[in-house]
Amino acid sequence: MPVLSIQLKEIVANKKSDAGGNVEINNKVGESDVKERNMPNLGQKGLAIEFRYLTEYKKEEEIVAEIKMTGEVLYIGEDCKLILDTWKKDGVLPEDQHVQIVNTIFRRCAIKALVLAEDLQLPPPIGLPFAKKNE
């Protein structure tokens, strides 16, 4: 996998009002910049892909809580030039790389958001497995 690591730079979590009852939860990830990065420990260049992660809790169209994270993904691979050129030209990542990078960000940030949601007494932002009684 070309993703070396994810470095979180900022984490903000807040609850404005009660998030009980019928709450809509939305998770979003977006890339905000892509830069070439020299990686001297590896003896090659790679990419630093900056991202934003957001979990919103909405109740009747009002945002009652949010969990926000920003950071960067460190990425190496033979496709770095393609990614950088596509970003500079279109402001997006090529689809194959986008899917891989976003899924990696979701995995890392969703786990952190799950803990923060519990600390703020919010519903879990991702589905959790539950045991059921045999009938």
LINKADA-V882035 format. One record per residue. N is the residue number from 1. PSI is psi in whole degrees, 0 to 359 (* if undefined). NEAR is the number of other ideal C-beta (glycine too) atoms within 12 Angstrom. Layout:
BEGIN
N	PSI	NEAR
N	PSI	NEAR
END
This chain:
BEGIN
1	129	16
2	348	25
3	117	28
4	312	24
5	167	23
6	128	32
7	118	23
8	137	24
9	328	18
10	139	19
11	125	24
12	129	21
13	130	30
14	152	21
15	117	26
16	326	17
17	181	19
18	130	18
19	23	31
20	174	14
21	215	13
22	98	14
23	133	26
24	131	20
25	126	28
26	133	19
27	132	30
28	146	23
29	139	33
30	143	24
31	140	33
32	343	23
33	154	22
34	127	34
35	146	22
36	141	22
37	131	26
38	129	16
39	84	20
40	329	9
41	334	12
42	350	17
43	28	9
44	171	19
45	153	21
46	201	31
47	146	38
48	114	32
49	109	43
50	143	30
51	163	37
52	137	29
53	137	41
54	131	31
55	121	42
56	137	29
57	116	37
58	140	22
59	112	22
60	49	14
61	1	11
62	132	16
63	117	23
64	344	27
65	155	34
66	148	32
67	120	40
68	141	28
69	143	35
70	155	26
71	197	29
72	148	32
73	129	45
74	127	32
75	135	42
76	156	28
77	169	27
78	345	14
79	11	23
80	318	31
81	316	19
82	315	23
83	312	36
84	316	26
85	317	19
86	319	23
87	313	29
88	323	17
89	312	13
90	348	16
91	19	14
92	165	21
93	152	35
94	145	24
95	314	15
96	315	16
97	323	33
98	312	28
99	314	16
100	315	23
101	315	39
102	319	29
103	323	19
104	317	30
105	315	39
106	314	28
107	312	22
108	312	26
109	327	38
110	323	30
111	314	24
112	318	29
113	326	39
114	316	26
115	316	20
116	320	29
117	318	31
118	318	19
119	325	17
120	5	26
121	49	16
122	157	31
123	151	28
124	137	26
125	353	35
126	155	23
127	138	11
128	147	13
129	146	7
130	141	7
131	147	6
132	147	6
133	133	5
134	142	4
135	*	3
END
